[in-house]
């Protein structure tokens, strides 16, 4: 493993938990994402030798998202929209909620699917979204 990458992975992991402990969810969210992406890249560079570490980082990020105030806020706004428009596509949600950052909406929809709250199915260049009741 490349020494700089090892340091980078460790730094992002430590920052994620430190910022979470401080209640700084915005910075924690960015650090969890950076941690996962650093491990993912290093896993590719090492031919899959960091698969366990990648799964650990992804699990931690998913658990963080479950309690992230931004995730909860957007879920509370987007779920009624999905309920009113079954199988709405993700790009339509972006248009309806244009005051929200697309990355934040994408993050929320991704983890809502991970947590079994919605179903996301690839539909062309976007995703079809429906609530799981």
Buried (B, 14 or more C-beta within 10 A) or exposed (E): EEEEBEEBBEBBBEBBBEBBEEEBBEBBBBBBBBBBBBBBBBBEEEEEEBEEBBEBBBEBBBEBBEEBEBBEEBBEBBBEBBEEBEEBBBEBBBEBBEEBEEEBBBBBBBBBBBBEBBBBEEEEEBBBBBBEE
